[in-house]
Amino acid sequence: MIIENDSILNELCEIIYPELKKRIFSIFEERQEDKYIIFEVPLLFESEFDKIFNFIININSDEDLQLKRSLDKKIDEKLHRIFVARQLNNDIKNQKSHFIIMNNEDLEKQVDECIKLIEVFNISPLQ
């Protein structure tokens, strides 16, 4: 499995990350008139892409819930633990983020958290 082979994984990242960064900057250029541009970036900190964004919103959940969600998606526990081990832990991600949304609750709670962020940014839904 690629995820278990450091050398292959590093080679793959050396190919993919520069291309992703080019695409992100291309989107910035295409959308420069937009007030806000939102990206979802897996491995944001691990790829050092956090340096190119103005604000970081980290959406995370408790480790037990992450495991449960992986198992619900038919990802076995061993593979889940390999993925988690390759990521920064949530405490470090939270420290590096401007905003944190905990994804342990139901959808209504998530909507409330998003509304709070909208208020912080003073975003009108019609803008």
C-alpha positions, 0 to 999 in steps of 0.5 A: 500500500502506498500509504505505508511506503514512505519513499513512494508516498514522498515521491507522489507528494513531490509530484502532486503538491506543486501541481495542486499549488499551481491550480490553487493560484490559478483559481485565485487569479480567476476569482480575484474579484470575489470577496471570499474563496473557500477551499477544502484542503486535505493535509493542509498543514502537512503539505504546507499549503496553510501558508498561502491562505489568509484564514484557516478554518479547521473542522475536526472531530474527536478521535473515537468519532473519526474512527467510527466514521471510517468504519462506517465507510468500510475503512478498516481500523488499521488503515484508519490508524495509518492515515491518522498517524500521517496527519498532524494531531488535532491539537496542533491543527487547532493551534495553527487555525484561525477558527475551529468547528467541532464536527461532533454534533448533528447538522443543526449544530454545524449550521450554528457554527457556520453562522457564527463564522459568517457573523465574524466575517460579516458576510451577507448571503446576497453578496 
